[in-house]
Amino acid sequence: MLRTLLTRDVIQWIPDVRDWREAIEIACQPLINNGSIQPDYVEAIYQSHEQFGPYYVVGSGIAIPHARPEQGVNQLALSLTLIKQGVMFGSAENDPVNLLFVFATTSNYSHIEVIAELAGLFDDQEKINQLIQAKNLDEIFSIIQGY
């Protein structure tokens, strides 16, 4: 499923960003562009972060920013943004974040397969290191397609 959702048009390689807000805005843009989410989804992620903190920073250098299905999701979607210099999210043990997997799901249950595949990827430290060290979009795409 990751190979199906993570197409070339939703993968980005970004040198750096100002802060976590810009990181989320940039990471969501491919899903706004393809109609998977509404722009309101970005604001919903900001509000969730402000209310609960960076709970979606799930491991060293890895974040899965997301909001509720009713907050602007049109279809099941996933994007991947590599921020080469990393960005601080306020997650002491897991900052800086380099990999942002923006996740949009249409229901509370439609995402289980995607989450299972992401968990498998996150457990493969060699693949995570390869993604973080990727020098361009083509390398990221190749790593994902080979997973």
C-alpha positions, 0 to 999 in steps of 0.5 A, a space after each residue: 500500500 505504501 508504494 501505491 500511496 507514495 507516488 512521485 507527486 506526493 514525495 518532496 525533498 526540501 533543504 530546510 524550513 523555518 519551523 514546524 509550522 512551515 514543515 507541516 504546510 509544505 508537507 501537506 501541499 502535495 495532498 492539497 494539490 491532488 485534492 486528497 485534503 482541504 487546506 483546512 486540514 493544515 490548520 487542524 494539524 496546527 490546532 492539534 499540535 497546540 492542544 496536545 503537543 507533538 504527539 505525532 513525532 513517533 520516533 527519532 527524526 520521524 513524524 506523522 502529522 495528521 488530523 481527524 477525517 472530518 477535518 478536511 480529508 477527501 480520500 485516503 492519502 499519504 505524502 512524504 517530505 524529507 527536510 534535509 536539515 531537520 526541524 524542531 517540533 518540541 519533542 525532546 527525545 525525537 527532534 530534529 525531525 527529517 521525515 514527515 509522513 502526512 497521513 489523511 484517512 477517511 474513517 477511523 478504520 480505513 488506515 490500519 493497513 497503512 499504519 502497519 506498513 509504516 510501522 514496518 518501515 520505521 522498524 527498519 533503521 537501515 531504510 530510515 537512514 537511507 531515506 534521511 540521507 537521500 540526496 534528491 527525490 529520485 533516491 527517496 522514490 527508489 527507496 520507497 518503491 524498493 520497500 
